[in-house]
Amino acid sequence: MNDRLTKWIGPALLALLALSGLYLVFMLYVSGQTVVAGVGLFVVALMVYVYTAPGAYSYRYLFPGVAGALIFVVFPMVYTIAIGFTNYSSKNLLEFDRATKYLLDETYQTEGQTFGTTIHREGSEYRLKLDNEDVALSFVTGPLALKKAERVVAQATPTGSSEVALGDPLELRDIIPLRNMLKEVIVKLPDGVELTMSGLREFAPVKKLYSKNPDGSLTNVQTGQIVKPNFKTGFYETAQGDQLAPGFKVGIGLDNFRRVLGDESIQQPFLRIFAWNVTFSFMSVLLTAAVGMFLAVLLNWEAIAGRNMYRTFLFLPYAVPGFISILVFKGLFNNNFGEINLILDQLIGVKPPWFSDPTLAKVMILIVNTWLGYPYMMVLCQGLIKSIPADLYEASALAGAGPLTNFFKITMPLILKPLMPLLISSFAFNFNNFVLISLLTNGRPDFLDTKIPAGETDILVSYTYRIAFGDSGQQFGLAAAISTVIFIMVAILSIINLRLTKVNQQEAR
């Protein structure tokens, strides 16, 4: 019995995972994410094949890692690059079909009889009662959930033919929280007339604002104006070029990349930010390596008492979560109330404007990043120093060499080569050190001579974030193009890192 039960656990678990995956794929497809749904369906199908086909048995242990890499690494990378070739933005969010449907669903109120409306609770749902005293007409709708703002068509029937007993109407204070949901309700009368909300206690007749023509254009029923889709701009446009919202996504080729490289409003801040990005990454690596190496050499000196205690205290900055340290330093560097300015004011009578002066803001960032990064370099250097043969230092002592000679002639050359790939990795990490910039300065102070918001302390990744999600119009396609450029830069650094690692391995042999 136990053997039979064990035999069915695997297939049952696979079936459960497959059904869950298919449900997720279906929900993604319904929400309009066709590409994401396609990738999800491919992964689910591959999972079923790998765990059911006898010929794929050897791949069963590799599949979780491969699937994770496809879903969380390869797909986001490819999807981001693909977005860079589109006009995807806050103005062009929808696919063409959804944008068309949105316009076709728009309505306008027409002249006609209005109905006073009361709302009656029925359990967890609601019914609408519509009355027109002028013609003595009264209707009641079926039960409505009114839990979220989505388009709902409610069929109304005359109250005389309905046997529903309505409770007391809701008070105005109870109707107000339902306002957004009620705006999406279309009440359809028996004669086909449609009503929508025109006030908190009133529904009025409406008609579709647009009708679709055989050539794909739309006609504004109210004005007679014709609008046509422009697949270059991603908008329905009038003959005069006026654009109708919402827009839709279209491919624009290399336009975003041309903007990055050729548009002066983007190019100017981009080049300045890129220069600071490289400087910030290089100086961060240089300072953290210098401080870490100095402390490692110092703590390797056997004459120092309590070296283990010093190592523990000096390693603490690395043990504290980085975002906490950044926020603490943000308070310490506060222009008016920070402890650093209070001490400087007492000692030399100055209170530097750390967050408003571009140079001081960059110095502050380097100071904080050095504090966060030196423990890692210190630990690495300590381990590398331990691997240096003691005979070299003994021979150096016999030759009369001092500590500085030992450091520059023995210690640094011997630890620099194995440390170099890690320094390059650190450079790549700091090149995309979004958390530090976002939490400490948020890229500010801003440039005063640029159209697109950008800051003196922005690095490329934070600049991209501000373009995509900040106050410059949420230009996702442009941000994706910049992200692609950053990806290429980091990929080049990774290739250099791999080459240097390979060279070091060959030299070690």
N, C-alpha and C positions, 0 to 999 in steps of 0.2 A: 504493500500500500504506500509506504514512504517512498519507494523507488518510483512508483507511478506518479506520485505527487511531484517529486523532484524533477522528473522528466518533463512535466508540463510547465514548470515555473519559467524556464527560459523562453519558450514560444509565447506564453501569456504576457510576459514582460515586454517582449519584442512587439507583440500586437498592440499593447497599451501605448508604447512609445510611438509606434507608427500612427495610431489613431490620433494621439495628441498632436503629433507633427502635422498630420493632414488637416486637423481642425485649425491649427495655427496658420497653415498655408491658406486655408479657405478664408479666414478672417483678414489676412493680409490682402488677398485678392479682392475681397468685397470692399475693403477700405481704399482701393485704388492703387496699391503698391504691387503692380504686376511683376516688375523685375525681381523684387525681394521675394515675392511668392514663388516665382519660378526657381530661384536659387534654393529656397526652402524645400520645394518639391523634389528637386534634384538630390538634395542631401538625404531626404527621407527615402527616396527610391534606392539610392546607393546603400543606405543602411540596411534596408530590407534584403537587397541582393547579397551584400557581404555576409550577413548573418543567416542566410538561408541556402545559398549556393555552395555545394561541396567544394568546388574549385577555388572558392575565395576564402577558404578556412584560415589560411596563413595571414590574411589581412585583417582578421577580426580584432586583433590586439592593437593594430595600427590605426584602425578607423577612428576611434575617439579623438586622437591627436590630429589626424588629417582633417576630420570634420571641423574640429575647433579652429584649426589654422585657416580653412576655407571660409568659415563663417565670420570669424573675428579679425582676420588679418587680410586675406586676399580679397574677399568681397568688398569690405569697406574701402580698401585702397582702389580697386577698380571702379567702384561706384563713385568715389570722390573724383577720380580722374574724369569719368564720364560726365559728371555734373559740370565740370569745367568747360565743356564744349556746348553748354546750353545757356539760356537766359534765365535760369531758375533764380527767383528772388521773391520777396514778399508781395510783389505786384504780379508775378507769374508763377503762382503756386500749383495750379491745377493742370491736369491733362486737357487736351483740346475737347474731348467728348464731355468731360465734366463741366468745363467752362461754358460750353454750348447749352448743356442741360440747365445750368444755373440761370442763364439768361432766359431760356424758354420757360422756366418756372416763375419768373418775375411776374407780378401782377400789378394792376393799378385800379383804384376805386372809380367806379362809374356812377353816373347819376341814377338814382333809384331809391327805393324805399330802404330806410335803415331800420334795424331791429334792436330794441333794447334787450340787453342780455343779462341774465342772472346765472350764477354758477352754483351748483348743488353737489354736495359731497355724497358719494355712494361707496361706502367702505373705504378702500384705498384709492378709488378712482373718482372721476367727476363727470357730471352731465351739464350741458349748456341748455338753457331755455331761452328762446328768442321770441320776442313779442313785438308786433306792430299794431298799435292801437288804431291807426288811421283806417286800416282795411280789416281789422279784427282777425289777424293771422297770428298763430302761435305754433312754435315748433320746439321739439326737444331732440337732442342728439343721443347717440349711444354712449356708453361709458368710455372715458378717456383717461389715460394714465397720467399725463402731464408731468412726467418725471425728468424729461430732458427736451431741449429745444430742437425738435426735428419736425419736418413737414408731415402733417397728418391730415387726411381727408375724412371728415366726420359726416356721415349721412344723417340728415335730420328728417323726422317724421312729424306729422301734425299731432298736437297734444291730445286731440280727441280720439285718435286711433291708438294712442299709447296708454298702456295700463300701468306705467311706471309711476310709483308714488314718490314724488320728490320731497326731499327734506327742506329745511330752512335754507335760504340763499346765504352765500358767504358774505361776510362783512368786507368792506373795502380794504381793511388792513390785511385780510387773508387773501385777497385777490392780487395785491401788488407783488408778492413773491412769485406768483404764477404768470406774471406779465410776459416774460420772454417765451415761455412755452405756449401761451395763448396766441402770440403773434404768428406762430407757425401753423396754427389750426385753420383749415379751410372747411367751412360748413357748406355742404351741398344740399340745397332744397329739392323737394320732389320734382319741380319743374326744370331742374338743371342749373339754376342760378347759384353761383358760388359767393359766399360771404367770408370776409376776413375782419379781423379786429380793427376797428377805427377809434376805439376809446376803451377805457377800463370796463365800461358797462354798455358797449355798443358794437355791433357788427354791421358791415355795409357791403353792398355788392361789389365784386371785382371781376376783371377780365385779364386774360393773359396779355402781357405787354408786347411780347414778340411772337411772330409766326415765322416758321421756317420755309424758305423757298427751295425749289428744286435744285438750284445751283449752289446751295449751301449757305447762302446769305440769309440774313434775318430782316424782317420788316417790323418797324415799330408801329404797332396797330394804332397807337394814340396819335402819332404825328405823321405816319406814312413814310418816315425816313428809313432808308435801307443801309444796313451795316454789313460789311464783309470781313471775313477773317484774313488777317495779314500774317502769313507764316514766316515773315522775316522779323517782325517786331513782337509777335506773340499776343496780339490784341485784335478784337473786333473793332473795326474803324469805320467812321462815316466817310462820305465822299470828301469832306473837308479835312480829314486826317485826325479827327477827334477820336480818342481811344476810350473804349468801354471797359470798365472793371467788372469781373476779374479777368486778368490775362491768363494765358496758357503757356506751357513750356514748349519751346522749339529749339532745335539745334542751330547754333550760330557759328559753328566751326571754330576757328582760332581767334575769334574776336576778343574773348576775355584775355587770352595770352598776349594779343596785340595791345590791349589796354594796359596790361602790366608793363610791357616793354616800351610802348610808344605814347600812351596818354600822359601828358605832363602832370595832370592833377593826381595821377596814381604813381607815375614814375618818380617824381620828385621825393615824396615821402618814402617810397619804396627803397630808393637808393640810399637815402639817409638812414633809414631804419636798418637796411642790410649792413651798412658800414658799422653802425653801433652794435648790431647783432654779432658780427664777427669780432669786433673789439671786446664786447662783453664776454663772449665765449672764450676768447684767447686769454684775456686778463683773469678770468675766473680760474681757468686751468693753471695759469702761471702762478697766481697768488696762493691757491689752495695747495699746489704742489710744493711751492717754496716754503710755506708755513709748515705743511705736513712733514716735509723732508727735514727741515731745521729741527722740529720737535722730536722727530724720530732719532736723529743723530744725537741730540742732546740727551734723550732718555736712554740711549745706548751707552752713555758714559757711566761706567761702574762706580765712579766716585760719588755720584749723587745718591743721597740717602732717600729712602721712601719712593723709589721709582715706580713701583706698582700702584701706589696711591695716586701719583701724578698722572700715570697712564689712564687710570679710571676717571679722574676728573676731566682730563683733556678729551676723553672719548664721549663724555656725556652729551655734548651738542648733537652728536650723531644718533644717540639713543632717543632723544626727544623728537616727536613727530615734527617734520619740517614746517607744516603750516602753523603750528603753535609758536615755534621760534620766530617765524616771519611776523606774525601778529604782535608778539611781544616787542620785537624790534620796531614795528610800526608805531607802537606807543612810546618807546624810548626815544625815537627820533622826532616825536611831535614838536612842531615849531614853537608852540607856546608852553606846553605843560610837560614835555618829555624830559626825563632825567638827564639825558645827554646835554641838552641845551641849558638846563639849569646849572649843571656843573661847569660848562664852558662859560656861562654868564658870570659865575662866581670867580672863575680863574682868570679869564682874559677879557671879560666884559662884552662878549659877542653871543648872539643867538642865531646861528646860521639857518636860513630858510631851506631846509633839506628837501621839502616836497615841491617848492615853487621855483627853485633855481635849477635849470637843466643840468649843469655840471655837478652841483652838489647832490642832486637826485641820483645821478649815475654813480658817483662815489659811494653814496649810501648803499646802493644795490650791490656794488662790488664788496663792500665791507660785510654786509649780511650774508652774501653768497660764500665769501671766504670762511666765515664762521660756520656755515652749514656744511662746507665741503672739506675743510682741512682734516677732520678726524679720519675720514676714509683714506686720504693720502698718507696720513701718519701711520696708520695700521699697515698699509701696503709697504711703505718704506721700511718699517720695522722688520717685517718678515723678510724683505730682500736683503737688508743689512745683515741679518742673522746668517744668511747663506754665503756671505763673503768670507773666505778663509782667513783665519786670524794670522796666518804666517805673513800675509802681505803687510799687515800693520806692524808686525814685529820687525820685518825687514826695513820698513820705512822708519821705524824708531831708531834702528841701528844706524841708518843713514843720516839721522839728525833732523828728519822732517817734522814739522809742527802739525797742529790740528787742521789748519786751513789747507796745507799741502795734501794731507791724507784725504780730506773731503773732495778736493777738486781733481786729484790724481787717481784716487782709488775708489772712494765711496760713490761719488756721483756717476762716473763713467760706467761702473759695474751695475748700478741699479737703474740707470736711465734707459738702457736698451729693453730690458723686460718690462719696464714701466711705460714705455712709449705707447703700445696698443691701448693701455688703460687710459692714458692721457688723451688719446684720440677719441676713445669712447666717452670720456668726460666732456670733451669739446662738443661732441654730437649731442649729449644730454643737455648741456647748457645752451646749445643752439636752439633747443625747443623748451626751455625752462619756463613754461607758461605760469606755473603756480607762483613762483617768486614774483614775477612782474605783476600778475593780476592782484595778488594779495597785498603787495607792498605799495605800489604806485598806480596800478591799473593803467600803466602807460603814460601817465601824466608827469609833467605839464605838457599840454597839447601844443602842437605847432600852430602858429598864428597865420601862416601863409599858405595853407592847404585847404582844398575844397572838401576832401574826404577826411573825416576826423582821424587824426593820428597823433601820437605823443612822442616826446623826446626820449622817453625810456621804453617805448614799445620795441619789442623784438618782432620778427616776422610772424611768429605764431600768434602773438597777442594782437598784432595788427590785423591778421586774418580773422581772428575771433570778433574783433570790433566791426569789421566789414560784414561778416556773416550774421551776427546776432546783436550788434550794438546799435549805434545811433546814426548809421550811414545808409539806412534803407534796406538792410538785410539782403545783400547781394550775394546769394549763395553760390551762384555760378562763378562770379569773380573770386570769391573766397576759395572755392575749390581749385581754380587755376593757380592762385598763389600757393595753396597747399601742395599742388603738384610740383611747383618749382622748388618748394622747401623739401619735398620728398626726394627729388633728384639730387639736391645738395647733400642731404643726409646719406643718400645711397652712395654718392661718390666718397664721402667720408668713411662709410662702412667698407667700401672696396679697398681704400687705402689702408684701413685698419687690418683687413684680412691679409693684404699683401705684406704688411710689416710683420704680422704674426707669423706668416709663412717663412719670411726671411729669417726671423729670430729662431724658428724651429730648425731650419736648415743649418744655421750657424751653431746651434746647440749640438747638432749631430757631429 
